């Protein structure tokens, strides 16, 4: 789901966390930013959440929504339940055939743009590594799937988003904005504790 920190299987392509100059702990201090699908997703949902997560303030571990997502993944996709990590980027599961299929499991379509951007980032990243892949968003509670293909416009948008994410992460914490989704966010108390 959206908690990449909880995915621990690794398919072994250049594990970036073994190199201190690119580890998640060093990224902010060395003016480098490791981009992940979760960060792209958070960029679309909430800039404050993106900044907090990028600075190792992770409150999702005890969150009910994250737990539900994990249960959905394990229950509905048992045979595909092996998460893989490529260069520190976690993917829910992969199917191989004529083309590689990168699958992301989401509980609803409420964050459709963020989920699609996350999957497009994975496709972009894999294309840069010479993998031809197609994406699939799986919505098990809705019994729906959505195919996602990377086109030149999506590549350009992904590159712009990567630059914006770097600016946000290396800058000061964005002021939390009250949004409808805040009531369901694991970071709500952190952002609005004095109100």
Secondary structure, 3 states (H helix, E strand, C coil): CCCHHHCCCCCCCCCHHHCHHHCCCCCCCCCCCCCCHHHHHHHHHCHHHHHHHHCCCCCHHHCHHHHHHHHHHHHHCHHHCCCEEECCEEECEEECCCCEEEEEECCCCCCHHHHHHHHHHHHHHHHHCCCCEEEEEEECCCCEEEEECCCHHHHHHHHHHHHHHHHHHHCCCCCCCCCHHHHHCCCHHHHHCCC
